[in-house]
Amino acid sequence: MRTSLEVADIFHAAGPAYRAAHAGHLSLHQLKVMSAIEHCRTAALGGHVEACTDCGHWRIAYNSCRNRHCPKCQGAAARTWLAEREADLLPVGYFHVVFTLPAEVADIAFQNKALVYDLLFRAASETMLTIAADPKHLGARIGITAVLHTWGSALTHHPHVHMIVPGGGIAPSGDRWVSSRPAFLLPVRVLGALFRRLFLTRLTALHQAGRLAFFGTMAHLADRRAFLRHLAPVRKRRWVVYAKPPFAGPEAVLAYLSRYTHRVAISNRRLIAFDPSGVTFRYKDYRRNGLERQQVMKLATHEFIRRFLLHVLPCGFHRIRHYGLLAASSRKASLDRARALLAVAPPHDDDPCEEPTDVLPPCPCCGGQMVIVLTFARWQQPRAPPQPHSTTGTVAS
């Protein structure tokens, strides 16, 4: 169901002026994202006509853009992804771990998104796998599902990785499952220290190799000494690694994943108002507790669009990744071994001969089954439904 206000409405109204004002400063990928969101579920992308097999009610359904930055398209994508992930769940507790970059590094990431976001993934996953494998801690090979978020609640640039980790892993010998303590996975201070060392060492190596780009107010960081001075404060500061207690069960894990895996910078539900003075939306102020955490912010329209576009990921960049037991190359074998060690049955395979279920919403008039009776191409409008034959018409002579 369409919400009263959408990001697409803002782009429709203010997008042309924003593109004109920032001509030459927007990437082709950002322009494509704006266009996709503006045209999502409109005649520009074509669609189909559905009819009820019982009462004959007609309904027009326009195609979605399927862009991963579109607030309207991520619900269906998340449901499909979750259905595939459900078979990977093990009957153990799951932990939520978050790795966050300090502001000084986030500034570098903003101008080098592909390189630094990838480094964030690699350093965080290696940290988890290394500490988990240490016999002084867990002493096992664990599995990780990691999701990149680049935003704070107010649309600011705040890159961090959310991880969902089973509470245990396979011992190095491969002959037993090693369970974590009920409410404790790994020490966050140890994780933070190793994460900081791995990340800064590799970031410095990227700078030495001349692979980082700097411009505008950060152009001086191209100089090695200026770069090292910029990073000096974060070398001694504690890096934030946050760990929550385990989820209540597999259903809770899936519910969490459905909220995080395909989230975009701002959902349409958070939008409150849009007028010539700007865009008003809800956000969370995590420095406050209780009811005061929910706040309202108003931004000038061009500033709102600028903040939204901050979070357009590099083309082809994978924002959901799997490591350890869940790495694609060995996931099936690792999960089969884990289930054998946990003495649980493998997931039930659906009957391949079973007919696919109807995914069209039921008829809004009578609840009957809707079927597709007509498709139409991009930028075309569907024909009007046929009129019922009159019983009092004239008879041809």
C-alpha positions in Angstrom: 0.0 0.0 0.0 1.3 3.4 -0.9 2.3 5.7 2.0 1.1 9.3 2.0 4.6 10.6 1.2 7.5 8.9 -0.6 11.1 9.7 -1.4 9.9 9.4 -5.1 7.6 12.4 -4.5 10.5 14.5 -3.3 12.6 13.5 -6.3 9.8 14.2 -8.7 9.2 17.7 -7.4 12.8 18.8 -6.6 15.0 16.4 -8.5 15.2 18.4 -11.8 16.3 21.6 -9.9 18.8 19.6 -7.8 20.3 18.0 -10.9 20.6 21.4 -12.6 22.2 23.0 -9.5 24.7 20.2 -9.2 25.4 19.4 -12.8 28.9 17.9 -13.2 29.1 17.0 -9.5 26.7 14.0 -9.5 28.0 10.6 -10.6 26.2 8.7 -13.4 25.3 6.1 -10.8 23.7 8.7 -8.5 21.7 10.0 -11.5 20.5 6.5 -12.3 19.4 5.9 -8.7 17.4 9.1 -8.7 15.7 8.2 -12.1 14.9 4.7 -10.9 13.3 5.9 -7.7 11.3 8.6 -9.6 10.0 6.1 -12.1 9.4 3.1 -9.8 5.9 1.6 -10.2 4.9 4.2 -12.8 3.9 3.8 -16.5 7.6 4.6 -17.3 8.5 1.0 -16.4 5.5 -0.7 -17.9 3.4 -3.2 -16.0 0.4 -5.5 -16.2 -3.4 -5.6 -15.6 -4.8 -8.1 -13.1 -8.4 -9.3 -13.1 -10.4 -11.1 -10.5 -11.6 -14.6 -11.6 -14.8 -14.2 -9.5 -16.1 -10.7 -9.7 -14.1 -9.3 -12.7 -12.5 -6.4 -10.8 -9.5 -5.0 -12.7 -6.4 -3.6 -11.1 -3.3 -2.0 -12.7 0.1 -2.9 -11.3 3.2 -1.0 -12.6 6.6 -2.6 -12.5 9.1 -1.8 -9.8 12.6 -0.5 -10.5 14.3 -3.1 -8.4 17.1 -0.7 -7.5 18.6 -1.6 -4.2 18.5 2.0 -3.0 14.7 2.4 -3.6 12.6 2.4 -0.5 9.7 0.7 -2.3 11.5 -2.2 -3.8 13.4 -3.7 -0.8 10.5 -5.5 0.9 10.1 -8.1 -1.8 13.9 -8.4 -2.2 14.2 -9.0 1.5 11.5 -11.7 1.6 13.2 -13.6 -1.3 16.6 -13.3 0.4 15.3 -14.4 3.8 13.6 -17.5 2.3 17.0 -18.6 0.9 18.7 -17.9 4.3 16.2 -19.7 6.4 17.7 -23.1 5.5 21.1 -21.9 6.8 19.9 -21.3 10.4 21.3 -23.6 13.1 19.5 -24.5 16.4 21.8 -22.3 18.5 21.8 -18.8 19.9 22.8 -16.0 17.5 24.7 -12.8 18.4 24.5 -9.3 16.9 27.9 -7.6 16.6 28.6 -4.1 15.1 31.9 -2.7 13.9 31.9 1.1 13.5 34.5 3.4 11.9 35.6 6.5 13.8 34.7 9.9 12.2 38.3 10.6 11.0 38.3 7.3 9.0 34.7 7.8 7.8 35.8 11.1 6.2 38.4 9.1 4.2 35.8 6.5 3.4 33.4 9.1 1.9 35.9 9.9 -0.8 37.1 6.3 -1.3 33.9 4.3 -0.9 34.7 1.1 -2.7 38.2 0.6 -1.2 37.4 1.6 2.4 34.0 -0.1 2.6 35.7 -3.3 1.3 38.5 -2.8 3.9 35.8 -2.4 6.6 34.3 -5.8 5.7 37.7 -7.6 5.4 39.1 -6.2 8.7 35.9 -6.8 10.7 35.5 -10.4 9.4 39.1 -11.3 9.9 39.0 -9.9 13.4 36.0 -12.1 14.3 37.4 -15.2 12.7 40.9 -14.7 14.3 39.6 -14.1 17.9 37.0 -16.9 17.6 39.7 -19.3 16.5 42.0 -18.4 19.4 41.9 -21.3 22.0 42.0 -18.6 24.7 38.5 -17.5 23.6 36.2 -19.8 21.6 38.7 -21.9 19.7 36.4 -22.6 16.8 35.6 -21.6 13.2 32.5 -19.5 13.2 30.0 -18.3 10.5 29.3 -14.7 9.8 26.6 -12.8 7.8 27.7 -9.2 7.5 25.6 -6.2 6.2 27.0 -2.8 5.5 25.1 0.3 6.6 26.6 3.7 5.7 24.1 6.0 7.4 23.1 7.3 10.8 19.4 7.8 11.6 19.6 11.5 10.5 21.1 10.5 7.1 24.6 11.4 8.1 27.6 9.4 6.8 28.2 6.7 9.4 29.7 3.6 7.9 29.4 0.4 10.1 28.9 -3.3 9.6 26.2 -5.4 11.3 27.1 -9.1 11.8 24.9 -12.0 12.7 27.0 -14.8 14.3 25.9 -18.2 15.5 26.9 -18.8 19.2 29.6 -21.4 18.5 31.6 -23.0 15.7 33.3 -26.1 14.5 36.5 -27.1 16.4 39.8 -27.1 14.3 39.8 -30.9 14.4 36.3 -30.9 12.8 35.0 -33.5 15.2 32.9 -31.4 17.6 30.8 -28.3 17.9 32.2 -25.7 20.4 29.4 -23.7 22.0 29.8 -20.1 23.2 28.8 -19.1 26.7 25.0 -18.4 26.9 25.2 -14.6 26.9 28.8 -14.0 25.8 30.5 -14.6 22.4 33.9 -12.8 22.3 35.4 -9.9 24.3 34.6 -6.6 22.6 37.8 -4.8 23.8 40.0 -7.5 22.3 37.9 -7.3 19.1 38.2 -3.5 19.0 42.0 -3.6 19.4 42.6 -6.1 16.7 40.1 -4.4 14.3 41.8 -1.1 14.8 45.3 -2.5 14.1 44.2 -4.5 11.0 42.2 -1.6 9.5 44.8 1.1 10.1 47.7 -1.0 8.8 45.9 -1.8 5.6 44.5 1.7 5.2 48.1 3.1 5.4 49.2 0.5 2.9 46.5 1.7 0.5 47.8 5.3 0.9 51.4 4.2 0.3 50.3 2.5 -2.9 48.7 5.7 -4.1 45.2 4.1 -4.3 43.4 6.6 -2.1 42.0 9.8 -3.7 41.6 13.1 -1.8 40.0 16.3 -3.0 38.4 19.5 -1.7 39.0 20.2 1.9 40.8 16.9 2.3 43.2 17.3 -0.6 46.1 17.8 1.8 45.8 14.2 3.0 47.5 13.1 -0.2 50.7 14.0 1.6 51.9 11.1 3.7 52.8 13.2 6.8 49.4 14.9 6.8 47.7 11.6 6.4 49.5 10.1 9.4 48.7 13.2 11.5 45.1 12.9 10.5 45.0 9.3 11.8 47.1 9.8 14.9 44.2 10.5 17.3 42.4 7.3 16.3 45.4 5.1 16.8 45.1 5.6 20.6 41.4 5.8 20.8 39.2 2.8 21.6 37.3 1.7 18.4 33.6 0.8 19.0 32.7 -2.8 18.7 29.2 -3.5 20.0 27.8 -6.9 20.9 24.2 -7.7 21.9 23.0 -10.9 23.7 21.8 -13.7 21.6 18.4 -13.7 19.9 15.5 -15.7 21.3 15.5 -18.2 18.4 15.6 -18.7 14.7 12.4 -16.8 14.1 13.9 -13.8 16.0 17.0 -14.0 13.8 14.9 -13.9 10.6 12.9 -11.0 12.0 16.1 -9.1 12.7 17.6 -9.8 9.3 14.4 -8.7 7.6 14.8 -5.3 9.2 18.5 -4.9 8.4 19.6 -6.7 5.3 17.7 -4.7 2.7 17.3 -1.4 4.6 17.9 1.8 2.7 19.1 5.2 4.1 15.5 6.3 4.9 12.2 4.5 4.6 9.0 6.2 3.3 7.4 5.5 6.7 9.8 8.0 8.4 8.7 10.9 6.1 6.3 13.3 7.8 5.9 16.3 5.5 7.3 17.9 2.3 6.7 21.6 1.4 8.6 24.4 -0.1 10.5 25.0 3.1 11.9 21.4 3.2 11.5 17.8 4.2 10.4 16.7 7.7 11.2 13.2 9.0 11.5 11.1 12.1 14.9 9.9 13.4 16.4 8.4 16.5 18.8 10.3 18.7 20.8 7.5 20.3 22.3 9.9 22.9 18.9 10.0 24.5 16.8 7.4 26.2 13.2 6.5 26.4 10.6 8.6 24.6 13.1 11.3 24.0 15.0 9.1 21.6 12.4 9.6 18.9 13.0 13.0 17.4 11.8 15.0 14.4 14.2 16.8 12.0 13.5 19.2 9.1 16.1 19.7 6.3 16.1 21.9 3.2 15.0 19.9 0.3 18.3 20.0 -1.5 20.1 19.0 1.7 17.8 16.1 2.1 18.5 14.9 -1.4 22.3 15.4 -0.8 22.2 13.3 2.3 20.2 10.6 0.6 22.7 10.4 -2.3 25.6 10.1 0.2 24.6 6.5 0.7 24.5 5.4 -2.9 26.9 2.5 -3.0 29.5 2.0 -5.8 28.2 0.1 -8.7 28.5 -3.6 -8.2 29.5 -3.3 -4.6 28.2 -6.3 -2.4 26.7 -5.0 0.8 25.8 -8.4 2.2 28.7 -10.8 2.6 29.2 -14.2 4.3 32.4 -15.5 6.0 33.7 -18.6 7.7 31.2 -21.4 7.9 28.8 -19.4 5.7 31.3 -18.5 3.0 29.7 -19.4 -0.4 32.5 -21.8 -1.4 32.0 -24.1 1.6 28.7 -23.2 3.1 26.8 -26.4 2.2 29.5 -28.7 3.5 30.1 -26.6 6.6 26.5 -26.4 7.5 26.0 -30.2 6.9 28.9 -30.8 9.2 27.6 -28.4 11.8 24.2 -30.1 11.8 25.8 -33.5 12.1 27.8 -32.4 15.2 24.7 -30.8 16.7 22.6 -34.0 15.9 19.9 -32.1 14.1 18.2 -33.1 10.9 19.0 -31.3 7.6 16.4 -28.7 6.5 13.4 -30.2 4.6 13.6 -29.7 0.9 10.5 -28.4 -0.8 8.9 -30.7 -3.3 10.3 -29.6 -6.7 7.1 -30.7 -8.4 4.9 -28.6 -6.1 3.0 -25.9 -7.9 4.3 -22.3 -7.1 2.0 -20.4 -4.9 0.2 -17.3 -6.3 1.9 -14.2 -5.2 -0.7 -11.7 -6.5 -2.6 -10.0 -3.7 -6.3 -11.1 -3.5 -9.1 -9.1 -5.0 -9.9 -6.0 -2.9 -13.6 -6.4 -3.7 -14.4 -10.0 -3.0 -11.1 -11.6 -1.9 -11.0 -13.8 -5.1 -8.0 -14.8 -7.1 -6.4 -12.2 -9.3 -4.8 -13.3 -12.6 -2.7 -11.3 -15.2 -4.8 -10.6 -18.3 -2.7 -7.9 -20.0 0.9 -6.6 -20.0 2.1 -3.3 -21.4 5.5 -1.9 -22.2 7.4 1.0 -20.8 5.8 4.5 -21.2 2.5 2.9 -22.3 -0.8 3.0 -20.6 -3.1 -0.1 -20.4 -6.3 -0.2 -22.4 -9.5 0.4 -20.5 -11.3 -2.8 -19.4 -14.0 -4.0 -21.8 -17.5 -2.9 -21.1 -20.1 -5.6 -20.4 -22.4 -6.4 -23.3 -25.8 -4.6 -23.2 -28.9 -6.9 -23.1 -31.1 -4.2 -24.7 -28.9 -3.4 -27.7 -30.3 -3.2 -31.3 -30.4 -6.4 -33.4 -28.8 -6.3 -36.8 -31.2 -6.7 -39.7 
